[in-house]
């Protein structure tokens, strides 16, 4: 446990009550009743001490129970777990790079791999040439790496699987031929396997260049970008997959899954991540392990790629029906929006003002429930927490509308100006909010333009995927009223 540090979210309140206590998370407002020992554990989570040091101080909490408790709260955003490498013999790692027709890019990639801060006797580099038609094979042969030359084009997933079968390493690492690798990439991510429960890890995918506006947009909005915070990947996480351009896994875990699905041209990394999770293995993302990726710099290629990514969603959901998108709909917020809309359409100000009633009712209900628990919180805190929760939910709803239902909304907008206004809000509002949250290195107009184009391209890709695979699963989320 000395390789795990835990930090309590500064917004979370710990409220002791004798031998028990409460953990209060304000946005959205959630409360957990816990034993006093659990409260003491959380109070020591300062991000500096390791979990082992905390448990040694407390003395009476079992390691497995403590870690399970903290992992559940980490999924709720109450705590942040950060795993660091424990002192242990370094394992043999096989780095696999598939490539096709990228003679210059593969040179840059291999050169960066040869500069890794990892013992040479513990490193195997396997480069698989997928029947390139240029000088890629010749370039590979000029480096001290293991070359696998395919006689016919088989696809990157088949290349990775072929290399994995012959790999000598206990850990297999995947990256792409258009990536340049950070020197500490391997050592940083391999150290996380000190936890025997971890089956796979991935890291940050940063842009190789930030010269253009599109590249700076991709820096914060690329599907390859998973954020700046370490987290466990899974259903309840903000990260639901790892990209194969920055992916490490235990070889035996890959063998258990059968490897990448070679029939999938896109989405194969998502599918592999989900199958690893289904085996009960932990999959962890850590931004400290970094690769630099050549993002597309032409708007047409950017839009096409987003549409292609989206088209894979239908096949993924046919393979994993339980992974359908979850749409959270707060009842009070929906009632407020319905009353406000009706008031505006009917030009009835009393009806529009009545939209505040569901909010006040929810506030009163929360006060009543807290009073039953013996908790008295300031009304301002309750109100702000509820409003912030509404804001998060509204962003979630509008983002879903613009990403999955924009085309029908625009068609209906030809009939009703109110629906056209809703389509415009669904396009613009999430873009503005994300700009303020992500703070990209470009102006808001450019960011919003790329954001809107991305959502339109994604919507088209989803529709194409639905037709191709004869399913409506991507358009039919699981709805949860809250």
N, C-alpha and C positions, 0 to 999 in steps of 0.2 A: 504493500500500500504506500510505500515511500516514493512511488513514481506518479502519484495522483495528487494534484492540488485542487482545492475547492474554494470558490469565492461566492459569497452570498450576494444576490442582487441588492444593490444599495436601496432600492425602493421597497424592498420587502421588510415587513415589521414582524418581530418576534414578541409575542405577548404571553408571559408566564402566568399560570393560574395554579398555584400549589404544585401537586405532583403531575400536572398536565400543563398544556399551553396551546397557543394558536399560532399558526404561520399565516400571515396575511399578505397576499399579493394584490396590489391595487389595480393593475391594468391587464386584463379585465379583473374585476374584484373576485378573488377566490380565497377561501379560508380552509385550512386543514387543522383538525384537532389532533395533537400529537402528545406523546409522553414527554415528560420533562427532560429525559435523557436525550431525546431527539432534538429538543430545543437547545440543549447545551451543546450538542454536536454542531448544529447550524451556527450558533453564536461564535464558534471558534473557526468557522470557514472564512478566513481573511485573505485567501489567495497566496499567503506566504508559507504557512505550515502545510506539510504533507498530511494526507489522510492518516498515514501511519503514526505521525507525531500527535495528531489530534486524538486518535484512539488510545494511544499510550497515556495521554494526559487524563482522559475520561476513565479508562480502565475497565469498564464493565459492558462495553458494546462489542458484539462480534463483528469481525471485518466484513463478512459476506452480507450480513443484514444491513450494516451501515452503507456499503457501496450500493446495494439494491435500492435502499431508501433515497440516497442522493441521486442515483440515476433517474428515478421516477420524478423527483423534483426538478432535475435538470431539463427534462422534457417539457415541464411546465414553465420554464424560465425563472424558477426560484433561485437556482444556483447554477454556476458555470463550472464544469469539471474540465480540468486540463491535465492530460496525461504527459508525463515526461519519461524519457528512457531511463530504465534502471541499469545499474552496472552489471553487465552480463557479457559472455563471449559473443562476438558478432557472428551472425549466421552467414552462410554462403548465399548470395543473392544473384539470381539470373535476371538481367535486364533485357527485355524483349522489345525490339523496334521493327514493326512492319513498314515497308516502303514500296512505293510504285512511282516511277517517273519523277523523282525529285533528286536529281544528281547533286545539285549544290546544297539543298537543304539538309540532305543526309550527312554531308560533310560537316556542316555546322553542328548537327545533333551529335554525331559520333565524337567529334573533338571535345564537346562539352562533357560527354560521358567519360572520356578518358581523363578528365580533370577532376573527377569526383573525389571528395575526401573520404575514401573508403579503401580498406586494404586490398591490394591487387589480388592476393591469394584468396580473397573472399568474394571476388567479383567476376561474374561471367557476363559478357555482352553478346547477345545473339541478335543479328540483323537479318531480317527475312525479306529478300527481294521478291516482290510479287510479279514476276515476269515483266519487268520494266523494258521499255523499248528505247530508252536513252542510255546514257553511260552510268546509270546508278550502280549496276553490278560491279563495274570496273572501279568505281570510287570506293565501294565497300571493301573490295579486296586489297586496297592499299592501306588498310588499317588493321591493327592486331585485335580483331574481333572474330567471333564465329559467324560465318556467313552461310545462310541457307538460301539457295537459289531455286525458286519455283519455275518449273518448265511451262506452266500455264497460269493465267490469272485466276486466283481462287478467293480473293477478298481478304480484308485485314483481319477479320475474326478467325478465319481458317489459318491464316499465317500465325496469329498469336497462339492458337491451339497447337499447331504443329511444333512451334518452338517450346511451348510449355511441356509437351510430352518428352522432349529430349533434354530439358533444362536440368542441370545438376543442383540448382539452388533449393534450399528449404523455403526461401521466399522468392516469388516471381514478381518482377516489377514491369509494368507496361508504361510506355510513353509513345509519342508520335514522332514521325520523321520531320515534322515542321516545328518541333520544339527545341529550345536550347535550355539545358538543364542547369539549375543552380548547383554549385559545388557541394553544398551541404544537404542537398535533397535526400539522398539515400540514407545517410547516417541519421538524419532527423526522423524520417518516417519509420525506418527499421526499428528504431529504439522503442516505438510504441508497442511492438509485438512482445514486449516484456510481460504484458497482460495476456495470459494464455487463452482468455476468452475472446480475444480479438482475432477475427478471421481476415479482415482486409482494412487497409487504410488508404487515404488519398490526401492530396494537398492542394495548395493554391495554384490556379492557372492564371498567370499574369500576362499582359500583352508584351510582346517582344519590342514593339514600338508604340509610342503614344503621339506620333507626329500629327495624325489626322483627327478630325472630330469623331469620325466613326470608330477609330481605334480607342479613343478615350471613352466613348459610349460603351464599347464592348468591355472595357476595363471593369465596369460595374454592373453591366446587364447581360453579358454573355452567358449562355446556358452552362458554360464550363466554370463560371465563377460561383463559388459557394460561400463567399463571405470571409470575414477576418476573424472569426471566432471558432475555436475548436468545439466540435460537437459530435454526438453519435448520430449516424445516419439511420433513418427509419421512417415509419409511418407518421409518428408524432413530431418528427423533426422538421425544421425549415429546409433541411437538405434531404432529398429522398433518393439520391444516387451519387455515385462517384464516376468521374469521367476516366476512360481508359488512357487518356494522355497523361494522367498522373494517378496511378493506381498500383498498389502493392497488395499481394495476397499470399497466404500460406499455400504452397503447392498442393498440399493434401486437401485444402478447402476447395481449390479449383477442380481437383480431381473428383471430389464429392459432387460438385454441381454438374460435372460433365463439360465444364469450360464454357466459352462463349457460344451462343447460338449462331451457327454459320449461315443460317437461312435469313438472318436479319441484316439488312444493309445499314439500318440506322436503329438506334435505341437498344443496341445489344449491350451497352454498358449499364443502362438502367435495368435491363432484364437480369444481368449477372448480379448486380448489387442486390436486387430484390430476392433472388434465389439464395444468395449467401445469408441474407437476413432470415429467410424461411428455414434455414438450417439451424437457427438459434445462435448464430455467430454475431458478435458485435462488429459493426462496420463504423470506422471513425474517420472523421475529416479533421485535418490539422493544417491550418494555413502556413505553418512554419516550414513545411516541406514544399518547395516552390519549383515550378517549371515556367518557362516563358514561351508563349504560343504565338505563332504568326496569325493574328486575326485577319479575316478578310477585309480588304480596304476599298472594295467597290460596292456601292449601294445595291446593285442588282444581285451580286453574289450573296450579300448579306441577307436580302429578302428571300432569295431562293433557298438558302440554307435553313432559315427559320421555318419556312413552309415544309421543307423535307423533314426537319426534326418533328414538327407537329404531326405530320402524316404517320409517324411511327406510333403515335399514342393509341390508335385503334388496335393495332396488333398487340401492343403491350397489355392493353386491357382485356383482350381476348385470352391472352396467356395468364393474366393475373387479375381476374374479375374483382377480387377483394380490394384491389388498389384503386378503385374508382375515386375520383376527386370528391372531396368532402366540402360541401357548401354550408357554412354556418349562417343561419338567419335568426337574428334576435327578434322575438315577437314584438316587444315594445317598440323597437325601431321601425319595424314594418308597419305597425299601426299608426305611428306618428307620421311616417312618410305618406301613408294612404290618406290620412285626414288632411295633411298639408296639400297634397296633390288635388284632392277633391275640392278643398277650399279655393285653390287657385283656378281650377277649371270652371267652377261654378261662381267664381268671383264672390265668395262668401267669406268675409274676414272672420266672423265668429267660428266658422267651421275650421278655418286655417289655424286660428289661435288654439283650438281644441287639441291640436297636435301635441301640445305640451303635456296633456293629461296622461298618456301612457308612461312618459318619463317620470312624472310625479308619482304615479302609481308604483312603478318599479322602485323608486327611491324609498317610498313608504314600506314596501315589502322587504327591502333589504334592511331597513332600520328595525323592523319587527323581528326578522330572523336573527339579527345580531343581538338584539335585546334578550332573546330567548337563550342565547349562548352566554349572556352576561357581559357582552361587549358593547361599549358605547364609543362610537367613532364620530368625529366632527362631521356635521352635515356637509360642509364644503368639500371634505375629502371624499365622501360618498358621491356627491354630485359630480366632481371632477373625474373621479374614477369611472363613473357610469358614462359620462360624455366621451371620455377618451376611448372607452370600449366601443361606443357607437361609431366613433371615427375609424377605428381599426376595422370594424365590421363593414362599414360603408365602403371603405377602400377595397376590402376583400370582395364585396358584391359587385362593385363597379368594374374591378379588374376582371372578374369572371365574365361579366356582360361583354366587355370589349374584346376579350380573348376568344370567347366561344359563341356569342350570339349577336355579334355586330352586324353581320350581313342581313339576317331577318329584321333586326331593329331598323336598319337603314331603309329596307323595303317598306316596312310599316310606317316609317317616317314620311313616306310620300302620301300617306293617307291622313296621318295625324301629326301636326306640328309638335305636339307634346312628346310623342315618341322620338321625333327627330331631335328634340332638345335633350331627351334622355340619352340618345346615342352620342350626342356631342359631349355631354357631361361624362359619360362612361369612358370616352376617349381621352378627354383632357384632364379630368380630376386626378386619376391615378398617376398620370405622367407628372403633374405638378408636385404631388405628394412625394413620389419617389425621387424627384429631383432634389427636394428639400432634405430628404433623409440620406440620400447617397452622396450628395455634394460632388458630382462629377466635375472634371476639369474642362467643361465646355458650357456655353451659354444655354439658358432654359429653352429658347426657341429651337435650337438644334437638337437638344435632348428630347424635347417633346415630339419633334418631327420624326426622329428615329424610333421613338417609343410607339408612336401611332402606326408607323410603317411596319414595325415588328408585329404588333397585334393584328393588323390586317393580314399580313403574310401568314401568321400562325393560324388565324381563323380559316384561311383558304386551305392550308395544309391539313387541318383537322377534318374539313369537309371532304377533301380528296381521300384521306385515310379511311373515313367512314364508308365512302363508296367502294373503295378498293377492297376493304375487308368485310363489307356488308354487315356493319354493326353501327349502332348509335351510342355505344357505351361512353365515348368521350363527351357526348352532349347531354348525358343523363347522370348528373352527379348524385351522390348520396346527400340528402338534405337533412340537416340537423337543426331543429328549432331550439333556441336557447333563451 
